[in-house]
Amino acid sequence: MYASVDDYLADKDPAGVEGFLRFRDMVLALGADVDERVRRSDVVWARDRVFAAAFVYSTRLEVAIDLQRRIHHPQLREAFPTTDTVTTHRLSITSPDQLDDHVATLLAEAYKTAGSNGH
């Protein structure tokens, strides 16, 4: 397990790191109650439950966004139910420009539903 995000990113490709840091900024901007957890293979963000995750794979960024509905997105790699009410959407991000307003809207939805007042 890594002690920090910097430790996690230390041996990763700079192209993937750039996307990761942009995604991380988007997630942390959602609210002061976002809990960041650095794990061996990825970093996850949670409130009452995990709502987003990311890991660097070669030069690209792989992200997971947990929503209470299934969505379509140009970077969608796969979507699968993780509970009766939550679907995890895995997106492959090859350029930081792909972390656009659509992704920000999905993150905000995931954040909202992961809190105590979410449904």
C-alpha positions as MATLAB code, in Angstrom:
seq = 'MYASVDDYLADKDPAGVEGFLRFRDMVLALGADVDERVRRSDVVWARDRVFAAAFVYSTRLEVAIDLQRRIHHPQLREAFPTTDTVTTHRLSITSPDQLDDHVATLLAEAYKTAGSNGH';
ca = [
       0.000    0.000    0.000;
       1.193    3.473   -0.806;
       1.421    6.111    1.902;
       0.252    8.954   -0.339;
      -0.963    9.862   -3.805;
       2.558   11.090   -4.602;
       3.947    7.661   -3.690;
       1.307    5.964   -5.857;
       2.135    8.184   -8.850;
       5.937    8.107   -8.466;
       6.560    5.306  -10.966;
       3.660    6.040  -13.339;
       3.860    7.414  -16.883;
       3.649   11.249  -16.958;
       0.807   11.154  -19.510;
      -1.327    9.058  -17.180;
      -0.322   11.126  -14.157;
      -1.527   14.334  -15.812;
      -4.996   12.866  -16.318;
      -5.027   11.394  -12.824;
      -4.237   14.739  -11.202;
      -6.930   16.506  -13.224;
      -9.500   13.847  -12.265;
      -8.431   14.050   -8.625;
      -8.896   17.841   -8.624;
     -12.397   17.377  -10.054;
     -13.298   14.873   -7.322;
     -11.830   16.837   -4.415;
     -13.632   20.002   -5.583;
     -16.967   18.284   -4.931;
     -16.831   18.860   -1.177;
     -14.758   18.919    1.963;
     -16.276   15.601    3.081;
     -14.634   13.573    0.300;
     -12.480   10.836    1.822;
      -9.458    9.942   -0.324;
      -8.019    6.456    0.142;
      -4.787    5.379   -1.517;
      -4.628    1.652   -2.078;
      -2.081   -0.657   -3.668;
      -3.595   -0.605   -7.146;
      -5.754    2.523   -7.215;
      -7.094    5.545   -5.384;
     -10.735    5.735   -4.323;
     -12.917    8.581   -3.128;
     -15.864    8.129   -0.790;
     -18.471    9.715    1.377;
     -20.679    7.114    3.062;
     -19.611    4.755    0.267;
     -17.049    4.833   -2.527;
     -18.305    6.815   -5.509;
     -15.201    7.118   -7.705;
     -11.862    5.434   -8.276;
      -8.906    5.872  -10.604;
      -5.704    4.155  -11.593;
      -3.005    4.818  -14.137;
      -2.571    2.071  -16.721;
       0.403    2.768  -18.961;
      -0.226    6.167  -20.575;
      -3.954    6.255  -19.895;
      -6.190    6.812  -16.920;
      -8.878    4.326  -15.964;
     -11.682    5.734  -13.837;
     -14.735    4.225  -12.197;
     -17.791    6.278  -11.382;
     -20.617    4.701   -9.359;
     -24.095    5.859  -10.319;
     -27.622    4.761   -9.534;
     -28.384    4.438  -13.239;
     -26.646    3.173  -16.345;
     -25.227    5.817  -18.677;
     -23.554    5.966  -22.062;
     -20.344    7.913  -22.550;
     -17.801    8.053  -25.418;
     -15.024    6.739  -23.136;
     -17.161    4.035  -21.506;
     -15.287    0.766  -21.430;
     -17.761   -1.254  -19.390;
     -20.618   -0.871  -16.948;
     -21.673   -3.451  -14.399;
     -23.945   -3.573  -11.343;
     -22.066   -3.572   -8.053;
     -25.182   -3.595   -5.854;
     -28.921   -3.716   -6.472;
     -28.924    0.068   -6.849;
     -25.413    1.036   -7.988;
     -23.780    0.562  -11.396;
     -20.049    1.067  -11.790;
     -19.014    2.745  -15.035;
     -15.420    2.281  -16.122;
     -14.056    4.905  -18.481;
     -10.717    4.904  -20.303;
      -9.261    8.392  -20.490;
      -6.466    8.827  -23.038;
      -6.277   12.625  -22.881;
      -6.939   15.061  -20.025;
      -9.273   16.936  -22.414;
     -11.669   13.989  -22.109;
     -12.213   14.973  -18.467;
     -14.844   17.450  -19.540;
     -18.094   18.920  -18.216;
     -19.907   15.630  -18.896;
     -17.508   13.739  -16.609;
     -17.799   16.531  -14.007;
     -21.603   16.195  -14.082;
     -21.375   12.418  -13.615;
     -18.970   12.862  -10.699;
     -21.306   15.375   -9.051;
     -24.191   12.896   -9.382;
     -22.080   10.093   -7.935;
     -20.940   12.305   -5.058;
     -24.503   13.368   -4.236;
     -25.853    9.829   -4.125;
     -22.935    8.533   -2.036;
     -23.789   10.747    0.925;
     -26.217   10.339    3.791;
     -28.957   12.188    1.950;
     -28.475   10.308   -1.325;
     -30.958    7.703   -2.419;
];
